Every structure is written in C-alpha cells, then in structure tokens.
Amino acid sequence: MTQGRARFLNTLSGRFLMLTIVFVMLAEVLIFLPTIARFRADFLMLRLEKAQIAALTQLAVEDGVRPELESELLANAGVFNVVLRRDQVRELVLSSPVPGEILATYDLRTDSPLTLIRDALDELANPANRIVRVIGTPVQSAGEQIEITMQTRPLRTAMVAYSVRILVLSAMISAFTALLLFLAVQRLIVMPIRRVVQHMKSYAEAPEDARRVIEPTARVEELRMAEEALATLQRQLTSALRQKERLAQLGGAVAKISHDLRNILTTAQLFADRIEGSVDPGVARSAPKLVASISRAVSLCESTLTFGKAEEPAPTMTRFGLRRLVEDVAEGDALGESGKITLLIDIPPEMSLRADTEQLHRVLGNLIRNARQAIEATGTGGTIEIAAGEDEHDWWIRVGDTGPGLPPKAREHLFAAFQGNVRKGGIGLGLAIAAELVRGHGGHLELLRSDAEGTEFQIRLPKQIDRTQAA
C-alpha cells in the first residue's frame, strides 16, 4: 500500500494532484485571514450596535429603567457597561460589576486591515476568557463615540466555529478542484504523454518498420509539436537504419569478393612473374606493366576488406571428382613449384562428392593458402597434406600442415570475421568465409589440432541434406 502510494506520488498525475491541493489550500489561507478578521470586526460592531440600542432605551426613560431591566439590557447586548460620548460629554449609560481587570482595548475606528488580522489571530491563539474594552462610532449619528466592556469567550467561540466551517468548505473546494484538474491533466497531458511513450517503446522494438512511426494526433499545441518532432526523428532514423543495413550488406559482399579476388589476382601475379623472364622482347616490356596493374588491383582489393559480412548465395550442388578439384587448387596456388613446401594429396582418384564446385574451391583455397603462409613464415620447409574419405553419413576432407601452429589468441575467434586472423597483416576473413560456405552445405569446418607439430582442419559435408536445416 505504501509503495503504491509512493509510486503514485512520483507520477506526473500524483504530483500535479498534490500541488493542486497545496496551492488551493494556500489560496484558501490567504482568503481566510482577511475573512476571519472581518468576521471579528463585524461581531464587535454588532455588540456595539446592541449596546447602543440598550443605552438609548435607558436614555429614553426620564428617570432611567429599573435595575432589573438594566441588567437584562446589558445581558442581551452581551456587555458589562456602555459609555456614550455626546456633545463632548462622556457618560456611563449602563453599568454592571466587571468580573476582572480590563486587559486590552480595541478601537475599531482606527485599526488598519493588518491590525485587524493580527488581533484576530491573537484571539484564536489565546483560549483565556479576557475582559476587553471596545471603542467604535455610534450608528445613525447617535453620538460621537461608544465604548463597551465585554468578555472574549463568546467572540472566540464564534470565531472558532466560523473557522471550522471555512476549513471544511476549503477542503471540499480543494478536493473538488483537484479532482477536476486531475481529470483534465489526465485527459490533456498524461494520456498523450503515455501514448508517446508507448509509440517510442513500440518503435524501439522494430525501428526499421515504418508503420511504427507515430502519427501526431494531440490537440495541445506543445504536445503536438513534440509528436511531430518525434515522428520526424523516427522517419529519419528508420531511413538511416535502412541505408546503414544496405551499406553493411553491400560492404560485406564487397569484402568477400575483394578477399577472393585478391587471391585470384595473387595467383595471376605469380604467373605474371614468370612472363617477366620471357625471351620475347615485347612480352618482357609488357610484363612489368602487367605486374604493376595486378599489384594495384590487389592493393585495391585489400583496401575494401574493411567492409562487413554478407550472406552467401545458396550452393549449387553437382557431383564431381574431389582429387581433380584439389589439384586445381594446389596448381593455382603454385604449391607444386615451391621447393621448400611439399604437397601430399591422399585422395582416392575415384572419390566423388556432391557440393558446389566453386564454393568448395574457395574453401580449400583459403585453407591451403593459410597452410602455405604459415610454413613460409618460419623461413624453413614444410609439408601440406590433403586427405579425404567418407563414412556412412558424411564426406570428410582434412588439410594439415607442419607449420608452427596457431597462437592461442587466434583460436578464441578463429571463425569470426575480422577477428580470426592467424598471420601478421591478415584480415581475418578467410576462415570466416570458409566456415560460412561449409555451413551453407549443411556441414561444418573445425580445427582438429594446432600445436608445435602443425595445424589440421577438417571439413565434413553431409551426404543427405536436412531440408528443414537447409531452409
């Protein structure tokens, strides 16, 4: 209960409700002070008028009224004695014994509004029954001045009763006003703000969905301006996200194309190097330009590899001989002509499998190239072995080398784009692309071992593709 109340007070509606009550009560207090002062002044003036009527009754009788009637007149007027000043003569018209000392004198003729308020507050704060003198001006020009002596208890009792009525009325007015303002704020401010918040939450779930952009409907000018600004911001953000997504996909595609194109150009560069040794003068003159052009193309490809990752197209499955494909990959990487690297191919000539020829060529090319570069980095010779076989469910291909092995940091994100680079200056796309291409076949690429004796990867391709997984 306490938590719910605290939560409500922390809302815009709760705070506005409390502030409304406080401000209305403050306004009532500011109204109450002059009102209670006026009530006290009117009470005293009524006593003066009653005392004046009693005094005129006494003066109307030539020999004065009987003592019993005089006491009754004073009791009806609520005073102990009455003094009239007429024709510059001050006369005690009615009198009775005063039960105590006169403790204060109030002159209603000269008191300012602030003095009346101060005297009223003093009266409310002092519960003692005091004897006071009140001075005023007689009505109907019945004299120059009238004085009465009276008790304060009846005055204070009437003031307290009046204050209670004012307090109850103020509380009712405050509650009713606060309720009306609360409902108005709920309708005009809180509900539109909640609608904006709900639109923001909905938009945050799918910012690319243009249907979730808010449509300004608020009638309050400021809220409508906020909704229009939010709608503009959402439309701009949605457009930016779509453009960013397209650029990311385009960048990823360019990165992959550039990576494989660089490998192709590197192979072309190797053959161009041979052309430089040609005895034909024309070929010899053209060879440096060809090598320079290929080098620029390789550099351009490398500069585009900072783009992201894009999805590969579905593989086109065909049946082909694996050994011939591996020999083509090795020949394209010039492994057969390297004097320091020995290539061993342990694949049965009759072995065939079903896969996408181009994509598997890229996978094997990446693995063989990484193996060659690892061995070349040592400055000594080494061996690359490619073996393949099959079991009841899968075809498997292993690519191993006698290089120094992968560092621990490279193994943590081996198949993550831009993170799994295994050599200095590498981009980290080769193994990521290879793993994605193998997954596209329903298989998987894994690292079998990597230690001081070398590194070995294994490709497993399923003989029967799970249609649900492929979809």
C-alpha positions, 0 to 999 in steps of 0.5 A, spaced: 500 500 500 505 504 501 509 503 495 503 504 491 502 510 494 509 512 493 509 510 486 503 514 485 506 520 488 512 520 483 507 520 477 506 526 473 498 525 475 500 524 483 504 530 483 500 535 479 494 532 484 498 534 490 500 541 488 493 542 486 491 541 493 497 545 496 496 551 492 488 551 493 489 550 500 494 556 500 489 560 496 484 558 501 489 561 507 490 567 504 482 568 503 481 566 510 485 571 514 482 577 511 475 573 512 476 571 519 478 578 521 472 581 518 468 576 521 471 579 528 470 586 526 463 585 524 461 581 531 464 587 535 460 592 531 454 588 532 455 588 540 456 595 539 450 596 535 446 592 541 449 596 546 447 602 543 440 600 542 440 598 550 443 605 552 438 609 548 432 605 551 435 607 558 436 614 555 429 614 553 426 613 560 426 620 564 428 617 570 432 611 567 429 603 567 429 599 573 435 595 575 432 589 573 431 591 566 438 594 566 441 588 567 437 584 562 439 590 557 446 589 558 445 581 558 442 581 551 447 586 548 452 581 551 456 587 555 458 589 562 457 597 561 456 602 555 459 609 555 456 614 550 460 620 548 455 626 546 456 633 545 463 632 548 460 629 554 462 622 556 457 618 560 456 611 563 449 609 560 449 602 563 453 599 568 454 592 571 460 589 576 466 587 571 468 580 573 476 582 572 481 587 570 480 590 563 486 587 559 486 590 552 482 595 548 480 595 541 478 601 537 475 599 531 475 606 528 482 606 527 485 599 526 488 598 519 486 591 515 493 588 518 491 590 525 485 587 524 488 580 522 493 580 527 488 581 533 484 576 530 489 571 530 491 573 537 484 571 539 484 564 536 491 563 539 489 565 546 483 560 549 483 565 556 476 568 557 479 576 557 475 582 559 476 587 553 474 594 552 471 596 545 471 603 542 467 604 535 462 610 532 455 610 534 450 608 528 445 613 525 449 619 528 447 617 535 453 620 538 460 621 537 463 615 540 461 608 544 465 604 548 463 597 551 466 592 556 465 585 554 468 578 555 472 574 549 469 567 550 463 568 546 467 572 540 472 566 540 467 561 540 464 564 534 470 565 531 472 558 532 466 555 529 466 560 523 473 557 522 471 550 522 466 551 517 471 555 512 476 549 513 471 544 511 468 548 505 476 549 503 477 542 503 471 540 499 473 546 494 480 543 494 478 536 493 473 538 488 478 542 484 483 537 484 479 532 482 477 536 476 484 538 474 486 531 475 481 529 470 483 534 465 491 533 466 489 526 465 485 527 459 490 533 456 497 531 458 498 524 461 494 520 456 498 523 450 504 523 454 503 515 455 501 514 448 508 517 446 511 513 450 508 507 448 509 509 440 517 510 442 517 503 446 513 500 440 518 503 435 524 501 439 522 494 438 522 494 430 525 501 428 526 499 421 518 498 420 515 504 418 508 503 420 511 504 427 512 511 426 507 515 430 502 519 427 501 526 431 494 526 433 494 531 440 490 537 440 495 541 445 499 545 441 506 543 445 504 536 445 503 536 438 509 539 436 513 534 440 509 528 436 511 531 430 518 532 432 518 525 434 515 522 428 520 526 424 526 523 428 523 516 427 522 517 419 529 519 419 532 514 423 528 508 420 531 511 413 538 511 416 537 504 419 535 502 412 541 505 408 546 503 414 543 495 413 544 496 405 551 499 406 553 493 411 550 488 406 553 491 400 560 492 404 560 485 406 559 482 399 564 487 397 569 484 402 568 477 400 569 478 393 575 483 394 578 477 399 577 472 393 579 476 388 585 478 391 587 471 391 585 470 384 589 476 382 595 473 387 595 467 383 595 471 376 601 475 379 605 469 380 604 467 373 605 474 371 612 473 374 614 468 370 612 472 363 617 477 366 623 472 364 620 471 357 625 471 351 620 475 347 622 482 347 615 485 347 612 480 352 618 482 357 616 490 356 609 488 357 610 484 363 612 489 368 606 493 366 602 487 367 605 486 374 604 493 376 596 493 374 595 486 378 599 489 384 594 495 384 588 491 383 590 487 389 592 493 393 585 495 391 582 489 393 585 489 400 583 496 401 575 494 401 576 488 406 574 493 411 567 492 409 562 487 413 559 480 412 554 478 407 550 472 406 552 467 401 548 465 395 545 458 396 550 452 393 549 449 387 550 442 388 553 437 382 557 431 383 564 431 381 571 428 382 574 431 389 582 429 387 581 433 380 578 439 384 584 439 389 589 439 384 586 445 381 587 448 387 594 446 389 596 448 381 593 455 382 596 456 388 603 454 385 604 449 391 607 444 386 613 449 384 615 451 391 621 447 393 621 448 400 613 446 401 611 439 399 604 437 397 601 430 399 594 429 396 591 422 399 585 422 395 582 416 392 582 418 384 575 415 384 572 419 390 566 423 388 562 428 392 556 432 391 557 440 393 558 446 389 564 446 385 566 453 386 564 454 393 568 448 395 574 451 391 574 457 395 574 453 401 580 449 400 583 455 397 583 459 403 585 453 407 591 451 403 593 458 402 593 459 410 597 452 410 602 455 405 603 462 409 604 459 415 610 454 413 613 460 409 613 464 415 618 460 419 623 461 413 624 453 413 620 447 409 614 444 410 609 439 408 601 440 406 597 434 406 590 433 403 586 427 405 579 425 404 574 419 405 567 418 407 563 414 412 556 412 412 553 419 413 558 424 411 564 426 406 570 428 410 576 432 407 582 434 412 588 439 410 594 439 415 600 442 415 607 442 419 607 449 420 608 452 427 601 452 429 596 457 431 597 462 437 592 461 442 589 468 441 587 466 434 583 460 436 578 464 441 575 467 434 578 463 429 571 463 425 569 470 426 570 475 421 575 480 422 577 477 428 580 470 426 586 472 423 592 467 424 598 471 420 601 478 421 597 483 416 591 478 415 584 480 415 581 475 418 576 473 413 578 467 410 576 462 415 570 466 416 568 465 409 570 458 409 566 456 415 560 460 412 560 456 405 561 449 409 555 451 413 551 453 407 552 445 405 549 443 411 556 441 414 561 444 418 569 446 418 573 445 425 580 445 427 582 438 429 589 440 432 594 446 432 600 445 436 608 445 435 607 439 430 602 443 425 595 445 424 589 440 421 582 442 419 577 438 417 571 439 413 565 434 413 559 435 408 553 431 409 551 426 404 543 427 405 541 434 406 536 436 412 531 440 408 528 443 414 536 445 416 537 447 409 531 452 409 
